[in-house]
């Protein structure tokens, strides 16, 4: 167990990597100046999001995306800052790209990549699946001896994913959102469901969670939640922001599931010793 200083970054995502890179670089510098070891950015924030800022693959200039990513790597090395950043990831033709989070270490090396597991839509002509290929692997990495896990946007709907990361020893979850195409009606739902789901996931799994988002009109603000499910901090809505928080895994907070969580995860759905009693088995008597 250890501690790190985390920067949770949000900004208005544009449709070109050059525009996004300018703000990303500014926020990386701000994060490092404020003592951050790791900067966490939102979904597709470097490349732009297919179906939102970008309407088709024909609008993606992969050379510009690659060059922008190299600049992020170079700046990470200069600042000695870890970076988790959302970006489209090109696959071989004719496959659609992944919706990904790149993990760049404080030497500027690309150490791993997470690909969104649950893209929205019922088929390849609907939702995210119209533009993206789903991923298939859980990804963890260590920053200053803190084990981190990654999810993207719609992944948050599946508690099994949060639980699997708990199995893998995660202490800090980084969940990147975008709210692409969010309507007022959708926002009325998500502004409540996202914090509730994230806080419940943090408390039931006893790990901290960083949530970052863009700043579109109908976008809930970025936030950080502690291991009890308590909201530590929330960004101002619709404004660029860098939230800096200390994640200290040595600090012991209340963990109501500590005694029996592993047992439940292994398929035993009760605590203590069960009894053999006819009054326990009979369910139609008082």
C-alpha positions in Angstrom: 0.0 0.0 0.0 1.2 3.5 -0.8 0.0 6.9 -1.9 0.0 9.1 -5.0 -1.3 12.5 -6.0 -3.9 12.3 -8.7 -5.1 15.0 -11.1 -8.6 14.5 -12.6 -8.8 16.6 -15.7 -11.8 17.9 -17.7 -12.1 20.2 -20.7 -14.2 20.9 -23.8 -13.2 18.3 -26.4 -12.8 19.5 -30.0 -12.7 17.7 -33.3 -9.0 17.9 -34.0 -6.0 16.5 -32.1 -4.1 19.8 -32.3 -6.9 21.7 -30.6 -7.2 19.1 -27.8 -3.5 18.8 -27.4 -3.1 22.5 -26.5 -5.5 22.1 -23.5 -4.2 18.7 -22.5 -0.6 20.0 -22.4 -1.7 23.0 -20.3 -3.6 20.8 -17.9 -0.6 18.4 -17.7 1.6 21.3 -16.7 -0.9 22.5 -14.1 -1.2 19.0 -12.7 2.5 18.6 -12.2 2.9 22.1 -10.8 0.4 21.2 -8.2 2.3 18.0 -7.2 0.4 15.4 -9.3 2.1 12.0 -10.1 -0.7 10.9 -12.4 -3.1 12.9 -14.7 -6.4 11.2 -15.7 -8.2 12.5 -18.8 -11.6 11.7 -20.4 -12.7 9.4 -23.1 -11.5 10.2 -26.7 -10.2 13.5 -25.5 -7.2 13.6 -27.7 -8.6 12.3 -31.0 -12.2 13.3 -30.6 -15.1 10.9 -30.3 -16.6 9.1 -33.3 -20.3 9.9 -33.5 -19.8 13.2 -31.7 -16.9 15.5 -32.6 -16.2 13.2 -35.6 -19.1 11.9 -37.7 -17.2 9.2 -39.6 -13.8 7.4 -39.8 -13.1 9.5 -42.9 -12.7 12.5 -40.7 -9.9 10.9 -38.7 -6.4 11.9 -39.7 -4.4 9.1 -38.1 -1.1 10.9 -38.7 -2.2 13.9 -36.7 -3.5 11.6 -33.9 -0.1 9.8 -33.8 1.8 13.0 -33.7 -0.4 14.4 -30.9 0.1 11.3 -28.9 3.9 11.5 -29.3 3.7 15.1 -28.0 1.9 13.9 -24.9 4.6 11.2 -24.4 7.3 13.8 -24.8 5.7 16.2 -22.3 5.0 13.4 -19.8 8.7 12.6 -19.9 9.7 16.2 -19.5 7.3 16.7 -16.5 7.9 13.2 -15.0 4.2 12.7 -15.0 2.1 9.6 -15.6 -0.8 10.2 -18.0 -4.0 8.2 -18.8 -5.6 9.7 -21.9 -8.6 8.8 -24.1 -8.0 8.3 -27.8 -9.2 6.3 -30.8 -6.9 3.4 -31.6 -6.5 2.3 -35.2 -6.9 -1.4 -36.1 -6.0 -3.1 -39.4 -8.5 -2.6 -42.2 -11.4 -3.5 -42.4 -11.8 -3.5 -38.6 -13.2 -0.5 -36.8 -10.9 1.2 -34.2 -11.0 0.7 -30.5 -12.1 3.3 -28.1 -9.1 3.4 -25.8 -7.2 4.7 -22.8 -3.5 5.0 -23.3 -1.3 4.7 -20.3 2.0 6.7 -20.5 4.5 6.5 -17.7 6.7 9.3 -16.3 9.4 8.5 -18.8 7.1 9.1 -21.7 6.7 5.4 -22.6 3.4 3.9 -23.7 3.2 1.0 -21.2 -0.3 -0.4 -22.0 -3.7 0.4 -23.4 -7.3 -0.3 -22.3 -10.0 -0.8 -24.9 -13.6 -0.1 -24.0 -15.3 -3.4 -23.3 -19.0 -2.5 -23.6 -19.7 -0.2 -26.6 -23.3 0.9 -26.7 -25.7 -0.4 -29.3 -27.5 -3.6 -30.2 -25.5 -4.3 -33.3 -22.8 -2.9 -35.7 -25.2 -0.3 -37.1 -26.1 1.2 -33.7 -24.5 3.3 -31.0 -20.8 3.0 -30.4 -20.7 -0.3 -32.3 -21.4 1.7 -35.5 -17.9 3.2 -35.1 -15.9 1.0 -32.7 -14.7 -2.5 -32.1 -15.1 -3.6 -28.4 -12.1 -4.6 -26.4 -11.7 -7.9 -24.4 -9.1 -7.4 -21.6 -9.0 -5.9 -18.1 -5.9 -3.7 -17.7 -4.1 -2.9 -14.5 -0.8 -0.9 -13.9 1.1 0.4 -10.9 1.9 4.0 -10.1 4.0 4.6 -7.0 2.9 1.1 -5.8 -0.8 1.9 -6.2 -2.6 -0.6 -8.4 -4.8 1.2 -10.9 -7.6 -0.2 -13.1 -9.4 1.3 -16.1 -13.0 1.6 -17.5 -14.6 3.8 -20.1 -18.0 5.4 -19.9 -20.8 2.7 -20.6 -18.6 0.1 -18.9 -19.7 1.6 -15.6 -23.2 0.0 -16.1 -21.7 -3.5 -15.4 -20.9 -4.1 -11.7 -19.2 -7.3 -12.7 -16.4 -5.2 -14.2 -15.8 -3.3 -11.0 -15.8 -6.6 -9.1 -13.3 -8.2 -11.4 -10.9 -5.3 -10.9 -11.2 -5.9 -7.2 -10.2 -9.5 -7.7 -7.1 -8.2 -9.5 -6.1 -6.1 -6.5 -7.0 -2.6 -7.8 -6.8 0.2 -5.3 -7.7 3.1 -7.6 -10.2 2.9 -10.5 -10.0 5.5 -13.3 -13.2 5.8 -15.3 -13.2 8.1 -18.3 -16.5 9.4 -19.7 -17.5 11.7 -22.6 -21.3 12.1 -22.7 -21.3 12.2 -26.5 -24.6 13.2 -27.8 -26.2 13.5 -24.4 -29.7 15.0 -24.5 -31.4 17.0 -21.7 -33.6 14.0 -21.0 -30.6 11.7 -20.8 -28.8 14.1 -18.5 -31.7 14.2 -16.1 -31.0 10.5 -15.6 -27.2 10.4 -15.7 -26.6 13.2 -13.3 -28.0 10.9 -10.6 -27.2 7.5 -11.8 -23.5 8.1 -12.4 -22.6 9.4 -8.9 -24.8 6.7 -7.3 -23.3 3.9 -9.3 -19.7 5.1 -8.8 -20.1 5.7 -5.1 -21.7 2.2 -4.6 -18.9 0.6 -6.6 -16.2 2.4 -4.5 -17.8 1.4 -1.2 -18.7 -2.2 -2.1 -15.2 -2.8 -3.5 -13.2 -0.6 -1.1 -11.2 1.4 -3.7 -11.0 5.0 -4.7 -12.6 6.0 -8.0 -11.7 9.0 -10.3 -14.3 10.0 -12.9 -13.4 12.4 -15.6 -15.7 13.8 -18.3 -15.9 16.5 -21.0 -17.7 19.8 -20.5 -20.5 19.6 -23.0 -23.8 21.3 -22.2 -25.4 18.0 -20.9 -22.4 16.5 -19.1 -22.1 15.7 -15.4 -18.9 17.1 -13.8 -15.8 15.1 -13.1 -15.4 13.8 -9.5 -13.3 11.7 -7.1 -14.8 9.2 -4.6 -13.0 7.6 -1.7 -13.1 4.0 -0.5 -16.1 4.6 1.7 -18.1 5.9 -1.3 -17.8 9.4 -0.1 -17.6 12.2 -2.7 -14.2 13.9 -2.1 -14.4 16.6 -4.7 -16.4 17.5 -7.8 -15.4 19.8 -10.7 -17.5 22.9 -11.6 -19.9 21.9 -14.4 -19.1 23.0 -18.0 -15.7 24.5 -17.2 -12.2 23.3 -17.7 -10.8 22.0 -14.4 -8.0 20.0 -12.9 -8.9 18.4 -9.6 -5.8 17.4 -7.5 -6.3 14.8 -4.7 -4.1 12.6 -2.6 -4.9 8.9 -2.8 -3.5 7.2 0.3 -4.1 3.5 0.4 -2.5 3.3 3.8 -5.4 5.3 5.3 -7.9 2.9 6.7 -11.5 3.9 6.3 -14.7 2.0 7.2 -15.1 -1.2 5.1 -18.3 -2.9 5.9 -17.6 -5.9 3.6 -14.1 -6.6 4.7 -14.8 -9.8 6.7 -16.8 -11.6 4.0 -16.1 -10.0 0.6 -13.6 -12.6 -0.5 -15.9 -15.4 0.5 -18.8 -13.8 -1.5 -16.5 -13.3 -4.5 -15.7 -17.0 -4.4 -19.4 -18.0 -4.5 -20.3 -18.5 -0.8 -23.3 -16.2 -0.3 -23.5 -16.1 3.5 -21.4 -15.3 6.5 -20.6 -17.5 9.5 -21.7 -21.1 9.8 -25.1 -22.2 8.4 -27.4 -24.2 10.7 -29.3 -27.4 10.1 -32.8 -26.7 11.5 -36.2 -27.6 10.2 -37.5 -24.2 11.1 -34.8 -22.7 8.9 -35.8 -24.9 5.9 -39.6 -24.4 6.3 -40.6 -21.2 4.6 -44.4 -21.3 5.1 -44.5 -21.3 8.9 -44.1 -18.5 11.4 
